[in-house]
C-alpha cells in the first residue's frame, strides 16, 4: 500500500493563529467522520503567518475525493475560512 501525502502551505494572519489552532480539532473530527482514507494530519508553523498542513491519505483517489468535497462540514469550513492565502499544494507518496 502506498500512502499519499498532501502538502498544503497557506497564510493566516498571526493574530488569528489562536483561532486556527482552536478550530483544528473540529476539522480533524470532521475529516475522520466524512473522508474515506484519511489517515492523519500534522500542522507545522513555518513562520508567524505561514503554515504547512501535512495530511496522509490511504490513496490518491481518497485525496481526490476529499478535495471534491471541499469545506462541506462546519469544522472543515471553520478552518478553511481562517486561511488568508493559499500558497501552494502538492501531492506525493511516502517511500
N, C-alpha and C positions, 0 to 999 in steps of 0.2 A: 504494500500500500504506500502510495506517495502522498505526503501531506502538502497541501497548497498553502502558501503563506501570502497574505495580503499586507502590503506595507502602505500606509496612508499617512502622509505628512500634511499637517494643517496648522493654521494660526488661530489663536484665541487671545484676546487682549488680556494682559496679566491680571487686571482687576477682576476678571471673570473666571480665573483659573480655579478658584474655590468652588464656584458653581459647576464647572465642568467635572471636577472630582466628585462633587455631591451627587450628580445625576448618573455617573458612570455605573454604579451597581444596578440601577434600573435598566440601563441599556443592556448590560450583560445578562440580566434576568430575562429580558425580552428576547434576546438572541437565543438563549438556551431553550426558551419555550417555543420559539417560532422558526428558527433557522436550522433546518436539517444539515448535519455535517459540521456544525460549529463545534470546534474543539477547545477554544480558549482564546484569550487576548491579553496583551500587555500594553500598557500605555507608558511611553517614555517622554519625559520633558527634555527637549533638546536645547531650548533657550527660554528666556522669560515669556516669549509669546509663541513659541513653536513646539509642536508635539509630533510624535511618531506613534501611530497605532499599529501594533503587530498582531494580526489575527490569523489563527490557524484553522484551516478547513480540511475536512476529510478528502475533498477533491475539488478540482477546478469547476466542475459542474455545480457543486454545492455553493461555492463562492459566487458563481454567476447567478444562481437562483436567488441568493440573498441580495445581491446587488439590485436585481429586478424589483425586489420588494421595497427598497428604499426605507424611508422612515415611517413605516406602516403602523407602528405601535408607539404609545406615548413615551415610554422610556427611551426608545431609539430616537424618536423625533426630538425629545428634550435635549439629548446630547448633540445631535446634528444641528439644532437651532443655535447652539452656542459657538459654532465654528464660524469665524470671521472670513477665512480664506482657505480654500483647498490649494495646497502647494503641489502635491504630486500623489499619484497612486501607482503602485507596481504590484505585480503578481509573480511569485516564484515557487519553487518547490524545495523542500528540505532534502538534503542529501544524507 
